Amino acid sequence: MPTMIDNTDTRNVLIIDDDDAVTTSLALLLKQSGYAPYTASNPEEALQTLGERPFALALQDMNFSRSTTGEEGLVLLQRIKGRYPHLPVVLITAWGSVELAVRGVKAGAIDFITKPWTHEQIRQSVQTALGLAEFRRTEATTAPMSRAELDAVHDFSGLIGKDPRFVRMLEVIGRVAATDAPVLITGESGTGKELVAEALWRNSARKEHPFVKVNLGGIPTSLFESELFGHVKGAFTDARQSRIGRFEAADEGTIFLDEIGDLDISCQVKLLRVLQDRTFERVGSSTSRTVNVRVISATNQDLVSMIETGSFREDLLYRLNLIVVHMPPLRERKGDIPALAAHFLHCIGGIYRRPDLEISPDAMDWLIVQEWPGNVRQLKHLVERTILLTPRNSLRAEDFDMAAHMQEKEPTKGMVPQPGRVTLDEMEREMILRSLKEYGGNVSRAATALGLSRGALYRRLEKHRIVP
């Protein structure tokens, strides 16, 4: 049977490594940071020490002999998790053994650190691991909260709804906001993932520091490093002055990486390194810079399936998804449609100076039975379009139905020009622009409509200098 030890009130941290220099250095660093370090040089000593007192965390190396396969580290991890399932374990491994570390995370480790590490990296990893462990403990032992109770202690402005699944998601946001754990927000396009990211930042200890949004789907591959890490003057053509990147701008705050699934595989390696080491170099510079940020990412894609096809790195996923928050589609929480529609009516009515607007009962019934493939964003756009098209203050079902069917019609005749009138490149550029317009700048949907993969469309966007 697993050993149950209450470690909620302890600052004890066990360092498991056969290198005396490593254990001494880590012990000194942890002691300076307010922890009580203990050391063990081999698996048996580690298990004996764990049985003598409660520990809040274990830092474990992956090798304890001349063998460098890491298998003995995986065996020790399994033995620790078998006896102490709630003890968070952070693995220490070499950069070239990240694949091994991913196996460790699958086996129960909470995080991994690569050598050579920095003091700040150790501190952040320890704090994040302890915060995440506390989150999981309270999640399992605390009774669910109501929407009113959540609003009394958190700022969830802009997140409208009382559906049980939606409220449960808000509760997770409220609990995890206090930690520095990376959060991956999943959900269909238009569900409000950016609002969740803002709520995480607004309810965190970093709320007084920057919140920097990055739409990775809108950054061409050739500009990725410059946009995220900055560049120095003269680094490339048109680099007339030095510029800081998005990570540097978010220092001490939070960076939101939207559309993470659209990131080219070559850029994923560069992103992984800064997430791992918290260090980067500006383009054209050899000077390493350190950044302290909390990372929140979002995607509407199935990253696990992308890993299977080789289009997304598994080690990057494990750097991003310590906590996963899923935004339910609007069709699964139709009970929230009246509140959402009323909210948009009030906000948009104020913009257009029509404070007396109302949605009739038949119109509300019409809204509730729709499927909403575009989710909350589609509902908001329909409310606004209906307001613009309807002179009456009471919006009826037929008003919404008419607005829903008013879409720009593409010409069906004369679409193919006469030979010599336009080049193939010009036609390709025009079709890409039309598709992006049709799908509101959503690169994934535009690529599907054009019969292209996302990567193929990105290359064409770069070729034609199109930024969605």
C-alpha positions as CSV (number, residue, x, y, z in Angstrom):
1,M,0.0,0.0,0.0
2,P,1.2,3.6,-0.7
3,T,2.6,5.4,2.3
4,M,0.5,8.5,3.2
5,I,2.6,11.2,4.7
6,D,1.2,14.7,5.4
7,N,3.6,17.1,3.6
8,T,1.4,20.1,3.5
9,D,3.2,22.1,6.2
10,T,6.8,21.1,5.6
11,R,9.6,22.9,3.7
12,N,11.7,19.8,3.5
13,V,13.2,19.1,0.0
14,L,15.2,15.9,-0.8
15,I,18.0,16.2,-3.3
16,I,18.9,12.8,-4.9
17,D,22.2,12.9,-6.8
18,D,25.5,10.9,-6.6
19,D,27.5,14.1,-7.4
20,D,28.6,15.8,-4.2
21,A,29.2,19.1,-6.0
22,V,25.6,19.1,-7.2
23,T,24.0,18.2,-3.9
24,T,26.1,20.8,-2.0
25,S,25.3,23.5,-4.5
26,L,21.6,22.7,-4.6
27,A,21.4,22.4,-0.8
28,L,23.0,25.8,-0.3
29,L,20.6,27.4,-2.8
30,L,17.5,25.9,-1.3
31,K,18.6,26.8,2.2
32,Q,19.1,30.4,1.1
33,S,15.6,30.3,-0.4
34,G,14.0,29.2,2.9
35,Y,13.8,25.4,2.4
36,A,15.2,22.6,4.5
37,P,17.4,20.5,2.2
38,Y,18.3,16.9,2.7
39,T,20.5,14.8,0.4
40,A,20.8,11.2,-0.8
41,S,23.4,9.8,-3.1
42,N,21.7,6.6,-4.3
43,P,18.2,5.1,-4.6
44,E,18.2,3.1,-1.4
45,E,19.4,6.0,0.7
46,A,16.7,8.2,-1.0
47,L,13.9,5.7,-0.1
48,Q,15.2,5.4,3.5
49,T,15.3,9.2,3.9
50,L,11.8,9.6,2.5
51,G,10.5,7.2,5.1
52,E,12.0,9.1,8.0
53,R,10.1,12.4,7.7
54,P,7.6,14.2,5.5
55,F,8.9,16.0,2.3
56,A,7.3,18.7,0.2
57,L,9.4,17.9,-2.9
58,A,12.2,15.7,-4.3
59,L,14.8,16.8,-6.9
60,Q,16.0,13.6,-8.5
61,D,18.9,13.0,-10.9
62,M,18.4,10.3,-13.6
63,N,21.8,8.4,-13.3
64,F,23.6,7.0,-10.2
65,S,26.3,4.9,-11.9
66,R,28.5,4.9,-15.0
67,S,25.4,4.0,-17.0
68,T,23.9,7.1,-18.7
69,T,20.7,5.5,-20.0
70,G,18.6,6.9,-17.2
71,E,16.8,3.6,-16.6
72,E,17.8,3.5,-13.0
73,G,16.4,7.0,-12.5
74,L,13.0,5.8,-14.0
75,V,13.0,2.8,-11.7
76,L,13.6,5.0,-8.7
77,L,10.9,7.4,-9.8
78,Q,8.4,4.6,-10.1
79,R,9.3,3.3,-6.6
80,I,8.9,6.8,-5.1
81,K,5.6,7.4,-6.8
82,G,4.5,3.9,-5.7
83,R,5.1,4.6,-2.0
84,Y,4.4,8.4,-2.0
85,P,2.0,9.1,-4.9
86,H,1.3,12.7,-3.8
87,L,5.0,13.7,-3.5
88,P,6.0,16.0,-6.4
89,V,9.3,14.9,-8.1
90,V,11.3,17.2,-10.3
91,L,13.8,15.4,-12.5
92,I,17.3,16.7,-13.3
93,T,18.7,15.6,-16.7
94,A,21.0,16.8,-19.5
95,W,19.7,18.8,-22.4
96,G,20.4,16.0,-24.8
97,S,18.2,13.7,-22.7
98,V,15.0,15.6,-22.9
99,E,13.3,12.5,-24.4
100,L,14.2,10.6,-21.2
101,A,12.8,13.4,-19.1
102,V,9.5,13.2,-21.1
103,R,9.3,9.5,-20.2
104,G,9.8,10.6,-16.6
105,V,6.9,13.0,-16.8
106,K,4.7,10.3,-18.2
107,A,5.8,8.1,-15.2
108,G,4.7,10.7,-12.7
109,A,7.3,13.4,-12.4
110,I,5.8,16.9,-12.1
111,D,8.6,18.7,-14.1
112,F,12.1,18.4,-15.4
113,I,15.2,20.6,-15.3
114,T,18.1,20.3,-17.7
115,K,21.8,20.7,-17.0
116,P,23.4,23.2,-16.8
117,W,20.8,24.9,-14.7
118,T,20.8,28.4,-13.2
119,H,19.8,29.3,-9.6
120,E,16.8,31.2,-10.8
121,Q,15.7,28.3,-12.9
122,I,15.9,26.0,-9.8
123,R,13.9,28.5,-7.7
124,Q,11.2,28.9,-10.3
125,S,10.9,25.1,-10.8
126,V,10.7,24.4,-7.1
127,Q,8.1,27.2,-6.5
128,T,6.0,26.0,-9.5
129,A,6.1,22.4,-8.5
130,L,5.0,23.2,-4.9
131,G,2.3,25.5,-6.1
132,L,1.0,22.9,-8.5
133,A,1.1,20.2,-5.8
134,E,-1.0,22.5,-3.6
135,F,-3.4,23.1,-6.4
136,R,-3.9,19.4,-6.9
137,R,-4.3,18.8,-3.2
138,T,-7.0,21.4,-2.7
139,E,-8.7,20.4,-6.0
140,A,-9.1,16.9,-4.6
141,T,-10.3,17.9,-1.1
142,T,-12.3,21.2,-1.5
143,A,-16.0,21.2,-2.2
144,P,-17.1,22.8,-5.5
145,M,-17.8,26.5,-5.4
146,S,-20.7,28.4,-6.9
147,R,-20.4,31.2,-9.5
148,A,-21.3,33.7,-6.8
149,E,-18.6,32.4,-4.4
150,L,-16.0,32.5,-7.2
151,D,-16.9,36.1,-8.1
152,A,-16.5,37.1,-4.5
153,V,-12.8,36.1,-4.4
154,H,-11.7,36.4,-8.1
155,D,-12.0,38.9,-10.9
156,F,-13.7,36.9,-13.7
157,S,-15.2,40.0,-15.5
158,G,-15.9,39.2,-19.1
159,L,-16.3,35.5,-18.5
160,I,-20.1,35.1,-18.7
161,G,-22.0,32.0,-17.7
162,K,-23.3,29.7,-15.0
163,D,-23.2,26.3,-16.7
164,P,-21.8,23.7,-14.3
165,R,-18.9,22.8,-16.6
166,F,-18.1,26.5,-17.2
167,V,-18.1,27.2,-13.5
168,R,-15.9,24.2,-12.8
169,M,-13.4,25.6,-15.3
170,L,-13.5,29.0,-13.6
171,E,-12.8,27.3,-10.3
172,V,-9.7,25.7,-11.8
173,I,-8.6,29.1,-13.2
174,G,-9.0,30.6,-9.8
175,R,-6.9,28.0,-8.0
176,V,-4.1,27.7,-10.6
177,A,-3.8,31.5,-11.1
178,A,-1.9,31.8,-7.9
179,T,0.8,29.5,-9.1
180,D,3.4,30.0,-11.8
181,A,2.6,26.7,-13.6
182,P,2.3,26.9,-17.4
183,V,-1.3,26.6,-18.5
184,L,-2.5,25.2,-21.9
185,I,-6.0,26.4,-22.8
186,T,-7.8,24.2,-25.3
187,G,-11.1,24.7,-27.1
188,E,-12.7,25.4,-30.4
189,S,-12.2,28.7,-32.2
190,G,-14.3,31.5,-30.8
191,T,-14.9,30.0,-27.3
192,G,-13.0,32.8,-25.5
193,K,-9.6,31.3,-24.8
194,E,-8.0,34.7,-24.7
195,L,-10.4,35.8,-22.0
196,V,-9.3,32.9,-19.9
197,A,-5.7,33.8,-20.4
198,E,-6.4,37.4,-19.2
199,A,-8.3,36.1,-16.2
200,L,-5.3,33.9,-15.2
201,W,-3.0,36.9,-15.4
202,R,-5.5,39.3,-13.7
203,N,-5.9,36.9,-10.7
204,S,-2.1,36.1,-10.4
205,A,0.7,37.6,-8.4
206,R,2.0,39.0,-11.7
207,K,-1.0,41.2,-12.4
208,E,0.9,44.4,-11.8
209,H,3.4,43.4,-14.6
210,P,2.9,43.1,-18.3
211,F,0.5,40.8,-20.1
212,V,1.9,40.3,-23.6
213,K,-0.3,38.5,-26.3
214,V,1.4,36.8,-29.2
215,N,-0.6,35.3,-32.1
216,L,1.8,32.7,-33.3
217,G,-0.4,31.9,-36.3
218,G,0.2,35.4,-37.6
219,I,4.0,35.4,-37.5
220,P,5.9,34.2,-40.6
221,T,8.6,31.7,-39.9
222,S,11.3,34.1,-41.0
223,L,10.3,36.7,-38.5
224,F,9.7,34.3,-35.5
225,E,13.0,34.9,-33.7
226,S,12.9,38.7,-34.2
227,E,9.3,39.0,-33.0
228,L,9.8,36.8,-29.9
229,F,13.4,37.5,-28.9
230,G,14.1,40.8,-30.5
231,H,17.1,41.9,-32.7
232,V,20.0,44.3,-32.7
233,K,20.6,47.2,-35.1
234,G,22.0,45.9,-38.4
235,A,21.1,42.2,-37.7
236,F,19.4,42.0,-41.1
237,T,18.1,44.2,-43.9
238,D,15.6,46.9,-42.5
239,A,16.9,46.4,-38.9
240,R,17.6,50.1,-38.6
241,Q,17.4,50.0,-34.8
242,S,17.5,47.5,-32.0
243,R,14.2,46.1,-30.8
244,I,13.2,44.0,-27.8
245,G,11.1,40.9,-28.4
246,R,7.8,39.8,-26.9
247,F,9.5,37.6,-24.2
248,E,11.6,40.6,-23.0
249,A,8.6,42.8,-23.0
250,A,6.8,40.3,-20.8
251,D,9.6,40.1,-18.2
252,E,8.2,39.6,-14.7
253,G,4.8,39.3,-16.2
254,T,2.8,36.8,-18.3
255,I,3.2,35.9,-22.0
256,F,0.2,34.5,-23.9
257,L,1.1,32.3,-26.9
258,D,-2.1,32.0,-28.9
259,E,-2.5,29.4,-31.7
260,I,0.5,27.4,-30.4
261,G,-0.5,24.5,-32.7
262,D,0.2,26.6,-35.7
263,L,3.9,27.0,-34.9
264,D,6.2,25.6,-37.5
265,I,8.3,22.7,-36.3
266,S,11.6,24.5,-36.8
267,C,10.4,27.3,-34.5
268,Q,9.2,24.9,-31.8
269,V,12.8,24.0,-31.0
270,K,13.7,27.7,-30.5
271,L,10.6,28.2,-28.3
272,L,11.4,25.1,-26.3
273,R,14.9,26.4,-25.4
274,V,13.6,29.7,-23.9
275,L,10.8,27.9,-22.0
276,Q,13.4,25.4,-20.6
277,D,16.3,27.8,-19.7
278,R,14.5,31.1,-19.6
279,T,17.4,32.5,-21.7
280,F,17.6,33.7,-25.2
281,E,19.7,35.9,-27.5
282,R,18.4,38.7,-29.7
283,V,18.9,38.2,-33.4
284,G,22.4,39.4,-34.3
285,S,23.7,39.2,-30.7
286,S,25.6,36.6,-28.9
287,T,24.7,38.0,-25.4
288,S,22.4,35.7,-23.5
289,R,19.5,37.4,-21.7
290,T,17.4,36.0,-18.9
291,V,13.7,36.4,-18.6
292,N,11.2,35.7,-15.8
293,V,7.8,35.0,-17.3
294,R,4.7,32.9,-16.8
295,V,3.7,31.1,-20.0
296,I,0.1,30.6,-21.0
297,S,-0.7,29.1,-24.4
298,A,-3.8,28.2,-26.3
299,T,-4.8,26.1,-29.3
300,N,-7.9,24.8,-31.1
301,Q,-6.0,21.8,-32.3
302,D,-5.4,18.3,-31.0
303,L,-1.7,18.5,-30.1
304,V,-1.5,14.8,-29.1
305,S,-2.6,13.9,-32.7
306,M,-0.1,16.4,-34.1
307,I,2.7,14.7,-32.0
308,E,1.7,11.3,-33.6
309,T,2.1,12.9,-37.1
310,G,5.4,14.6,-36.3
311,S,4.1,18.1,-36.6
312,F,4.4,19.0,-32.9
313,R,7.1,18.2,-30.4
314,E,6.2,16.0,-27.4
315,D,8.8,17.7,-25.2
316,L,7.3,21.1,-26.0
317,L,3.8,19.9,-25.1
318,Y,5.1,18.8,-21.6
319,R,6.6,22.2,-21.1
320,L,3.2,23.8,-21.8
321,N,0.6,21.6,-20.3
322,L,1.3,21.3,-16.6
323,I,-2.3,22.5,-16.3
324,V,-4.8,22.1,-19.1
325,V,-8.0,24.2,-19.1
326,H,-10.7,23.3,-21.6
327,M,-13.2,25.8,-22.9
328,P,-16.5,24.1,-23.7
329,P,-18.1,25.0,-27.0
330,L,-21.2,27.2,-26.8
331,R,-23.5,24.3,-28.1
332,E,-22.6,22.4,-24.9
333,R,-23.6,25.3,-22.6
334,K,-26.7,26.7,-24.3
335,G,-28.1,27.7,-20.9
336,D,-25.6,30.5,-20.9
337,I,-26.8,32.0,-24.3
338,P,-29.4,34.3,-22.7
339,A,-26.8,35.9,-20.4
340,L,-24.2,36.2,-23.2
341,A,-26.7,37.7,-25.6
342,A,-27.9,40.2,-23.0
343,H,-24.2,41.1,-22.2
344,F,-23.4,41.7,-25.9
345,L,-26.6,43.7,-26.4
346,H,-25.8,46.0,-23.5
347,C,-22.1,46.5,-24.6
348,I,-22.8,47.0,-28.3
349,G,-26.0,49.0,-27.7
350,G,-23.9,51.4,-25.6
351,I,-21.3,51.8,-28.4
352,Y,-24.1,52.7,-30.9
353,R,-26.0,54.8,-28.4
354,R,-29.0,52.6,-28.3
355,P,-29.5,51.9,-24.6
356,D,-33.2,50.7,-24.9
357,L,-32.5,47.6,-27.0
358,E,-34.0,44.3,-25.9
359,I,-34.2,40.8,-27.3
360,S,-37.8,39.4,-27.6
361,P,-38.7,36.0,-26.1
362,D,-39.1,34.4,-29.6
363,A,-35.7,35.8,-30.6
364,M,-34.1,34.3,-27.5
365,D,-35.7,31.0,-28.2
366,W,-34.3,31.2,-31.8
367,L,-30.8,32.0,-30.5
368,I,-30.8,29.0,-28.0
369,V,-31.6,26.4,-30.7
370,Q,-28.8,27.4,-33.0
371,E,-25.7,25.2,-33.2
372,W,-23.1,28.1,-33.1
373,P,-20.1,26.5,-34.9
374,G,-18.3,29.8,-34.4
375,N,-19.2,29.7,-30.7
376,V,-19.3,32.9,-28.5
377,R,-17.5,35.0,-31.1
378,Q,-20.2,34.1,-33.7
379,L,-23.0,35.0,-31.2
380,K,-21.3,38.4,-30.5
381,H,-21.0,39.2,-34.3
382,L,-24.6,38.2,-35.0
383,V,-25.9,40.4,-32.2
384,E,-23.9,43.4,-33.5
385,R,-25.0,42.8,-37.1
386,T,-28.6,42.5,-36.1
387,I,-28.4,45.7,-34.1
388,L,-27.0,47.5,-37.2
389,L,-29.7,46.2,-39.5
390,T,-32.7,46.6,-37.2
391,P,-34.2,50.0,-36.6
392,R,-36.6,48.7,-33.8
393,N,-35.4,48.5,-30.2
394,S,-37.0,45.1,-29.8
395,L,-35.0,42.5,-31.8
396,R,-37.2,39.6,-33.1
397,A,-36.3,36.2,-34.3
398,E,-36.7,37.2,-38.0
399,D,-34.2,40.0,-37.4
400,F,-31.6,37.6,-36.2
401,D,-32.4,35.1,-39.0
402,M,-32.1,37.8,-41.6
403,A,-28.8,39.0,-40.2
404,A,-27.5,35.4,-40.0
405,H,-28.1,34.9,-43.8
406,M,-26.6,38.2,-44.9
407,Q,-23.1,37.1,-46.0
408,E,-21.0,38.6,-48.7
409,K,-21.5,36.7,-51.9
410,E,-18.5,35.9,-54.1
411,P,-19.0,36.4,-57.8
412,T,-19.6,33.1,-59.6
413,K,-18.9,34.4,-63.2
414,G,-15.7,35.7,-64.6
415,M,-13.6,34.4,-61.7
416,V,-11.0,33.0,-64.0
417,P,-9.4,36.0,-65.9
418,Q,-8.3,35.8,-69.5
419,P,-4.8,34.6,-70.2
420,G,-2.2,37.3,-69.9
421,R,-4.4,39.5,-67.6
422,V,-3.0,38.2,-64.3
423,T,-0.2,35.9,-63.2
424,L,-0.6,32.7,-61.2
425,D,1.1,34.3,-58.2
426,E,-1.4,37.1,-58.3
427,M,-4.3,34.7,-58.5
428,E,-2.9,32.6,-55.6
429,R,-2.4,35.7,-53.5
430,E,-6.0,36.8,-54.2
431,M,-7.4,33.4,-53.3
432,I,-5.5,33.4,-50.0
433,L,-6.7,36.9,-49.1
434,R,-10.3,35.9,-49.9
435,S,-10.1,32.8,-47.7
436,L,-8.6,34.7,-44.8
437,K,-11.3,37.3,-45.1
438,E,-14.0,34.6,-45.3
439,Y,-12.7,32.9,-42.1
440,G,-11.9,36.0,-40.1
441,G,-8.2,35.5,-40.3
442,N,-8.3,32.0,-39.0
443,V,-5.3,30.4,-40.7
444,S,-6.3,26.8,-40.0
445,R,-9.8,27.1,-41.5
446,A,-8.4,29.1,-44.5
447,A,-5.9,26.3,-45.1
448,T,-8.6,23.7,-45.0
449,A,-10.7,25.6,-47.5
450,L,-7.8,26.0,-49.9
451,G,-6.9,22.3,-49.6
452,L,-3.5,23.1,-48.0
453,S,-1.8,22.0,-44.9
454,R,-1.1,24.8,-42.3
455,G,2.6,24.6,-43.0
456,A,2.0,25.0,-46.8
457,L,-0.2,28.0,-46.2
458,Y,2.3,29.6,-43.9
459,R,4.9,29.3,-46.6
460,R,2.6,31.0,-49.1
461,L,1.8,33.8,-46.6
462,E,5.5,34.4,-46.2
463,K,6.0,34.3,-50.0
464,H,3.3,36.9,-50.6
465,R,4.1,38.9,-47.5
466,I,0.6,38.5,-46.1
467,V,0.1,38.9,-42.3
468,P,-3.4,37.6,-41.2
